[in-house]
Amino acid sequence: MKTRGILLLCFLLAGCDQPNETQLRLDASRQLQRTIDTNPLRGSCESIARGREWLTPRTLEQLEAKGCQNVLRSATETNFTHTEIFHRALTTVCGGIQGKSFTGTTLNRRFIYSSEEKALVIEPMTDQDKTRFEGHKTLQQLQDDFDRQMTQYCQ
């Protein structure tokens, strides 16, 4: 009887080291916040907008000239539209986000978050979405890579 009880306890605890779905979504939101806040263009867009809600036509022109219409303004103003968790070779959280740009337009993007790698990738839509490591790739190559990863990890 003792052996059976110990065996049952071991089976019940076997999956406890894995994060639950709530924890995975929370980790994804933290990583999303870091990703938005560390966007290299965010600093220059912020200095042009200066935190103003109402932008003059001249300020809008300056923001658009820098590509700020494609940069998410704030992590706190960006929300998940949907999320789904997949357990494949890697455990991933996949879904969509919606937020405002520095020019006030609404941006909708897909994302992939890997809990094992602690990495979040937001769907690249413009050249401004390239990181310094992806500078040698074209936007089309980055989009193809993202679509391949969505197919591989999110279906």
VMD Tcl script that draws the C-alpha trace (Angstrom):
set ca {
  {0.00 0.00 0.00}
  {2.82 2.43 0.88}
  {4.59 1.71 -2.40}
  {1.43 2.37 -4.39}
  {0.90 5.67 -2.54}
  {4.47 6.81 -3.17}
  {4.19 5.83 -6.83}
  {0.93 7.76 -7.18}
  {2.48 10.83 -5.53}
  {5.47 10.67 -7.91}
  {3.14 10.55 -10.94}
  {1.15 13.51 -9.65}
  {4.28 15.58 -9.04}
  {5.97 14.62 -12.32}
  {4.52 17.57 -14.24}
  {4.76 20.14 -11.45}
  {8.03 21.62 -12.64}
  {6.33 22.84 -15.82}
  {4.83 26.35 -15.70}
  {1.05 26.46 -15.91}
  {-0.81 28.34 -18.64}
  {-1.34 31.43 -16.49}
  {2.38 31.60 -15.71}
  {3.27 31.17 -19.39}
  {0.97 34.04 -20.40}
  {2.37 36.22 -17.61}
  {5.94 35.48 -18.73}
  {4.97 36.30 -22.32}
  {3.49 39.65 -21.23}
  {6.65 40.54 -19.30}
  {8.80 39.68 -22.30}
  {6.46 41.69 -24.55}
  {6.93 44.69 -22.27}
  {10.73 44.31 -22.43}
  {10.64 43.93 -26.21}
  {8.53 47.07 -26.70}
  {10.51 49.12 -24.18}
  {13.88 48.22 -25.70}
  {12.95 48.92 -29.32}
  {15.90 50.97 -30.64}
  {13.60 53.47 -32.39}
  {11.47 54.06 -29.33}
  {13.89 56.59 -27.81}
  {14.03 58.80 -30.88}
  {10.24 58.61 -31.34}
  {9.73 59.48 -27.67}
  {11.99 62.53 -27.94}
  {10.02 63.83 -30.92}
  {6.57 63.14 -29.39}
  {7.67 64.27 -25.91}
  {4.82 62.32 -24.32}
  {2.17 64.53 -25.89}
  {-1.22 62.99 -26.60}
  {-2.19 65.68 -29.12}
  {0.34 65.98 -31.92}
  {0.72 68.96 -34.22}
  {0.88 68.31 -37.97}
  {4.61 69.19 -37.89}
  {5.28 66.70 -35.08}
  {3.33 64.03 -36.99}
  {5.47 64.67 -40.07}
  {8.66 64.32 -38.01}
  {7.41 61.08 -36.44}
  {6.45 59.62 -39.81}
  {9.82 60.62 -41.31}
  {11.53 58.52 -38.59}
  {9.14 55.56 -39.12}
  {7.44 56.01 -35.73}
  {4.04 55.07 -37.18}
  {5.34 51.47 -37.02}
  {6.67 51.60 -33.44}
  {4.48 50.58 -30.49}
  {4.23 53.57 -28.17}
  {3.78 51.84 -24.84}
  {3.76 48.34 -23.42}
  {1.01 49.31 -20.98}
  {-1.20 50.38 -23.89}
  {-0.56 47.17 -25.84}
  {-2.86 44.22 -25.22}
  {-3.09 40.59 -26.21}
  {-5.93 40.04 -28.66}
  {-5.64 36.27 -28.29}
  {-3.15 33.70 -27.03}
  {-2.78 29.99 -27.45}
  {-0.27 27.64 -25.82}
  {1.40 24.84 -27.76}
  {3.46 21.99 -26.35}
  {5.76 20.73 -29.13}
  {9.55 20.47 -29.13}
  {9.35 23.83 -27.31}
  {6.50 25.15 -25.22}
  {5.32 28.30 -26.95}
  {2.70 30.98 -26.44}
  {1.43 32.26 -29.78}
  {-1.10 34.93 -30.51}
  {-1.74 38.51 -31.42}
  {-1.26 41.95 -29.91}
  {-2.83 45.31 -30.55}
  {-1.42 48.68 -29.57}
  {-1.04 52.29 -30.60}
  {1.90 53.71 -32.51}
  {3.53 57.05 -31.79}
  {1.36 58.62 -34.50}
  {-1.84 57.19 -33.00}
  {-2.47 54.46 -35.55}
  {-3.49 51.01 -34.33}
  {-0.90 48.28 -34.86}
  {-1.88 44.61 -34.96}
  {0.90 42.04 -34.85}
  {1.32 38.33 -34.23}
  {3.90 37.04 -31.77}
  {5.66 33.85 -30.67}
  {7.04 33.41 -27.16}
  {9.28 30.51 -26.12}
  {9.33 29.92 -22.38}
  {12.44 27.73 -22.54}
  {14.43 30.34 -24.46}
  {12.77 33.33 -22.72}
  {12.48 34.92 -26.16}
  {9.60 36.75 -27.80}
  {9.43 37.50 -31.51}
  {6.96 40.06 -32.85}
  {5.91 39.69 -36.48}
  {8.13 41.94 -38.62}
  {6.11 44.31 -40.78}
  {8.61 47.04 -41.71}
  {12.35 47.57 -42.00}
  {12.24 49.23 -38.57}
  {11.44 45.82 -37.07}
  {14.90 44.47 -37.88}
  {17.23 43.98 -34.96}
  {20.94 44.62 -35.31}
  {21.40 40.85 -35.76}
  {18.93 40.73 -38.66}
  {20.27 43.74 -40.56}
  {21.60 41.65 -43.43}
  {18.21 40.03 -44.15}
  {15.49 41.57 -46.27}
  {12.08 42.27 -44.78}
  {10.62 39.48 -46.93}
  {13.17 37.00 -45.54}
  {12.26 38.01 -41.98}
  {8.55 37.63 -42.72}
  {9.17 34.21 -44.29}
  {11.19 33.16 -41.21}
  {8.38 34.30 -38.92}
  {5.72 32.46 -40.97}
  {7.87 29.29 -40.90}
  {8.21 29.57 -37.10}
  {4.44 30.12 -36.75}
  {3.83 26.96 -38.78}
  {6.46 24.99 -36.87}
  {5.57 26.03 -33.31}
  {2.00 27.37 -33.37}
  {-0.16 24.74 -35.07}
}
mol new
graphics top color blue
foreach p $ca { graphics top sphere $p radius 0.5 }
foreach p [lrange $ca 0 end-1] q [lrange $ca 1 end] { graphics top cylinder $p $q radius 0.2 }
display resetview
